[in-house]
């Protein structure tokens, strides 16, 4: 992935650049020390991934995000990295892909990189990825990972929802996270189906993102990456006809 770093602190650029060398899929093609140079660099290179400091000498990272969204739309992913947590919500509201705190934690950086690569591969693999495969992808949902912590998730990163009978709650399975996130007890299947038209119920236990569905083989759903390892979602008899009709309408 063509990658650009925009940060007015040269030591910070050097630290991140060195860390990025560990990833074979990341190709650092340019750096900038202010927003204006960064915007010119982005126009020229059209990177797939940008690491953006939130406090630049000539503009804020949020202002940069507003301009880059007009320039590139959905052609690149912007990771805001900063030592200031208070900008998290404004960054996500302006379509930041992720938020990385300084000093950079290597494990967190790796998770973000893997998710960015997975997102790129997924969009390349999805049929009609420039059209229906990206429909409503600006939508984000706020999921609480425990009683106080939360995570903002793009609807496009959701593979499926599954009902946990032991906990008696629905869970969401998302790209880049090994374990599902448990949802609040007042969330039911009807609530999930109203989130986005790409979500369709295939059994009493599962609601899938149909944009990731490759086929149904022996009554088991098979998915595009990054959900291609999931092999336990079976289609219920009462839901099969509606699923087939929806699948062929894509």
C-alpha positions in Angstrom: 0.0 0.0 0.0 1.3 3.4 -1.0 1.7 5.3 2.3 2.3 8.9 3.3 3.1 10.4 6.8 2.1 13.9 7.6 3.6 15.2 10.8 5.4 18.5 11.8 7.7 16.6 14.2 10.6 15.0 12.3 11.6 12.6 15.1 8.0 11.3 15.1 8.1 10.7 11.3 11.4 8.8 11.7 10.0 6.6 14.5 6.9 5.7 12.5 8.8 5.2 9.3 11.1 2.8 11.0 8.2 0.8 12.5 6.5 0.6 9.1 9.5 -1.2 7.6 8.3 -4.3 9.4 5.3 -4.6 7.1 6.0 -5.9 3.6 2.7 -4.6 2.2 3.5 -1.0 3.3 5.5 1.2 0.9 6.3 4.6 2.4 6.3 6.9 -0.6 6.4 10.4 1.0 6.3 12.6 4.1 5.2 16.1 4.8 5.7 18.5 7.7 2.6 20.6 7.3 -1.0 20.3 5.9 -0.4 22.3 2.7 2.5 20.2 1.6 0.6 17.1 2.7 -2.3 18.0 0.5 -0.1 18.6 -2.5 1.6 15.3 -1.8 -1.7 13.5 -1.6 -2.9 15.0 -4.9 0.3 13.9 -6.6 0.8 10.4 -5.2 -2.9 9.4 -4.4 -1.8 7.2 -1.5 -3.8 4.3 -0.2 -2.9 4.9 3.4 -2.1 8.2 5.3 -0.8 8.7 8.8 -1.9 12.1 9.9 -0.8 14.1 13.0 -3.7 16.0 14.4 -1.8 19.3 15.3 -0.1 20.7 12.2 1.4 24.3 12.0 -1.0 25.5 9.3 -4.2 23.5 9.9 -5.6 20.9 12.2 -5.8 17.3 11.3 -9.6 17.6 11.3 -9.4 20.4 8.7 -7.0 18.2 6.7 -9.5 15.4 6.8 -12.3 17.6 5.5 -10.1 18.6 2.5 -8.7 15.1 1.8 -12.3 13.7 1.7 -13.1 16.1 -1.1 -9.9 15.2 -2.9 -9.9 11.4 -2.7 -13.3 10.4 -1.5 -12.8 6.7 -0.6 -9.5 6.1 -2.4 -7.4 6.1 0.7 -7.6 5.4 4.5 -6.4 8.0 7.0 -5.1 7.0 10.4 -5.0 9.9 12.8 -2.0 9.5 15.1 -1.5 11.8 18.0 -0.9 12.2 21.7 -4.3 13.9 22.2 -7.3 11.6 22.8 -9.8 14.5 22.7 -9.8 14.6 18.9 -11.0 11.0 18.5 -14.7 11.7 17.8 -14.1 14.7 15.5 -11.6 12.5 13.5 -14.1 9.7 13.1 -16.9 12.1 12.2 -14.7 13.2 9.4 -14.1 9.6 8.1 -10.8 8.8 9.7 -10.1 5.1 9.3 -8.6 4.7 12.7 -7.0 6.6 15.6 -3.5 5.7 16.9 -2.1 7.2 20.1 1.4 8.4 20.6 3.8 6.9 21.8 2.9 4.2 19.3 2.2 0.8 20.6 3.6 -1.8 18.2 0.7 -4.2 18.6 -1.9 -1.6 18.1 0.0 -0.4 14.9 0.1 -3.9 13.6 -3.7 -4.4 14.2 -4.4 -1.2 12.3 -2.1 -2.2 9.4 -3.7 -5.6 9.2 -7.2 -4.1 9.2 -6.2 -1.6 6.5 -4.8 -4.4 4.3 -7.9 -6.5 4.9 -10.2 -3.6 4.0 -8.3 -3.0 0.8 -8.4 -6.7 -0.2 -12.0 -7.0 0.7 -13.0 -4.0 -1.5 -11.0 -5.5 -4.3 -12.6 -8.9 -4.0 -16.2 -7.7 -3.6 -18.3 -7.7 -6.8 -19.3 -4.2 -7.7 -17.0 -2.8 -5.1 -17.1 0.6 -6.6 -20.9 0.6 -6.5 -23.2 -1.6 -4.4 -20.3 -3.1 -2.5 -19.5 0.3 -1.0 -23.1 1.5 -0.5 -23.6 3.4 2.7 -20.0 2.7 3.8 -19.7 6.1 5.5 -22.0 4.8 8.3 -20.3 4.1 11.6 -21.7 2.4 14.7 -20.6 2.8 18.3 -20.2 -0.6 20.1 -19.4 -0.8 23.8 -16.6 -3.4 24.4 -17.4 -3.3 28.1 -19.3 -1.0 30.5 -17.2 2.1 29.8 -15.0 1.4 26.7 -16.3 1.7 23.2 -15.2 1.2 19.6 -16.4 3.0 16.4 -16.9 0.6 13.6 -17.6 1.1 9.9 -20.7 -0.9 8.8 -18.6 -2.1 5.9 -16.3 -3.9 8.4 -19.1 -5.9 9.9 -19.2 -9.5 8.6 -22.1 -10.8 10.6 -24.1 -10.7 13.9 -24.5 -13.9 15.9 -26.7 -14.7 18.9 -24.9 -16.0 21.9 -27.3 -18.4 23.7 -25.1 -18.6 26.8 -25.0 -14.8 27.3 -28.4 -14.3 25.7 -27.1 -11.3 23.7 -26.3 -10.6 20.1 -22.6 -10.2 19.1 -21.0 -8.5 16.2 -18.1 -10.0 14.2 -15.9 -7.4 12.6 -12.8 -7.3 10.5 -9.5 -7.0 12.3 -10.8 -8.2 15.7 -10.3 -11.8 16.8 -13.2 -11.9 19.2 -16.8 -10.7 18.7 -18.2 -7.7 20.6 -21.2 -8.4 22.8 -24.1 -6.0 22.2 -26.4 -4.6 24.8 -29.3 -6.8 25.9 -31.9 -4.6 24.4 -30.6 -5.2 20.9 -32.5 -7.8 18.9 -32.6 -9.1 15.4 -35.1 -6.5 14.3 -32.8 -3.7 15.5 -29.9 -5.2 13.5 -31.9 -5.5 10.3 -32.7 -1.8 10.4 -29.1 -0.7 10.6 -28.3 -1.2 6.9 -30.0 -2.9 4.0 -26.9 -5.1 3.4 -27.7 -7.0 6.6 -30.0 -10.0 6.1 -31.1 -12.7 8.5 -30.3 -16.3 7.5 -31.4 -18.1 10.6 -32.6 -17.5 14.1 -29.0 -17.2 15.2 -27.3 -15.3 12.4 -27.6 -11.9 10.5 -25.0 -11.6 7.8 -23.6 -8.8 5.7 -24.7 -10.1 2.3 -22.0 -8.1 0.5 -19.5 -10.6 1.8 -21.5 -13.7 0.8 -19.8 -15.8 -1.9 -22.1 -18.8 -1.9 -24.2 -21.2 0.1 -22.6 -24.7 -0.1 -24.3 -27.6 1.7 -26.5 -25.0 3.4 -23.4 -23.3 4.9 -22.6 -19.7 4.0 -19.1 -19.0 2.5 -17.7 -15.5 2.7 -15.2 -13.2 1.0 -12.0 -12.3 3.0 -11.5 -11.3 5.7 -14.4 -13.6 6.8 -13.4 -16.5 4.6 -12.4 -18.6 7.6 -16.0 -18.6 9.0 -17.6 -21.9 8.2 -20.3 -22.3 10.9 -23.1 -20.0 9.6 -26.0 -22.3 8.4 -29.1 -21.1 6.5 -32.4 -21.8 8.3 -35.2 -23.3 6.2 -37.6 -20.4 6.9 -35.0 -17.9 5.7 -33.6 -19.6 2.6 -36.1 -18.4 0.0 -35.6 -14.7 1.0 -31.8 -15.1 1.1 -31.8 -16.5 -2.5 -34.1 -13.8 -3.8 -31.8 -11.1 -2.2 -28.6 -12.8 -3.4 -29.8 -12.8 -7.0 -31.0 -9.2 -6.8 -27.4 -8.0 -6.2 
